[in-house]
């Protein structure tokens, strides 16, 4: 069914694990509307997230190449985060995946209703 080798499938699984962590998709969603966001802006946009959790998730996203971090040498420190081109590509893929899920759910629901009747 798939032509990927084990290494490619492992990479896909690793990315899904990271995306499945709490707050990860919400962070990406919050960042998509702006070119650049500061840490405090991002934290305000995500009601209930702790600073530690946000830092951890941003670091993971940065390691995966989905977020860039720019540090300005000033006092107090100024740090800006932005989505990478890879994150923008992933956004399009996830949107398409979401549409596919909705269609599959609709088909499932119609089939369930037919089997009940």
N, C-alpha and C positions, 0 to 999 in steps of 0.2 A: 504494500500500500504506500509506504513512504520510501524515498530513495536516500534518506539521510543515513550516515554511518553512526556508530555508537557515540562518537565524540560530539557530533552535531546534536543528537538527541539529548545528550547530557547537558549541553549548553542551554538548550531550550528548557529543560527541566529546571536547571539552576536559575534561569531568568524568571520562570513561573513562580518558583519558591520565593524569590526576592519580591516580586510583584504582589504575592499573596500576603506578605507581612502587613500587619496593621499600619495604617496611615500612608503606605507607599503610593497607592493609586490616588488618594486624596491630595497628596503633595504634588504629584505630577499634574493633576487636574487644576489645582490652584495656580501652578506656575505657567500653565499654557496660555493664560490670558495676558501675560505681561512678558516683555522681553527680558527684564531684569527684576529681581526681587531681593530685598534685604531680609535678613533673618527675622527681624521683628515684624516686618510686613507679612511674611509667610506664616509666622506663629499666630498673628492676629486673624489671619484668614482661616485658620484651622482650630475652631473652638474645641477645647479639651485636650489638645496635645501638649505634652510637657516639653520644655526646652531640651532636655536630655534625649527624649525620643526623637524630636525633630532633628537634632544634631546627628544622631545615629543613622536615621533614615537618609539624610542628605549625604552623609559619608558613603553609605552603601550605593546610593544612586550615582555618586561621583565615581566610585570604583568601577561601576558597571558602564561608565561612559555616557550616562543619561543626563547628568547635571555637571555644569562647570562652576567652579568657585573662584571668585576674583577677590583678592585681599589687597586693600589699599593701605599703605604705610602711613597712617595718620593716627592721631589721638583725639578721641577714642577711635579704636579700629573700625574700619568700614569694610564689610564683607557683602558681596553681591553674588547671587546665584542665578543661573539661567539654564534653560533646557538646551541640550545639544541637538544637532541635526538628527542623531540617532533617536533621541527621545521624540522628536517631531515625527519621524518615520513610524516609531512604535505607536504613537497616538493614532495615526491613520489605520494601522493594523488592528489596534484594539477597537476602534470605531467599527471597522468592518466585521470583526469578530462579534461585537455586540449586536450588530444587525443580523448576523447569522444565528446567534442564540435566540433572538426574538422570533425569527422565522421558525426555527426548530421547535421552540416552545409552542408556538401557534399550531404547528402541525401535530405535535403531541397532544395538545388539548383537544383539537378537532377529532383525532383518532380516539381519544379517551371518551369523548362524548358519543361517538358512533358506537363504540363497544358497549356502552351502558344501555343504549336504546334497544 
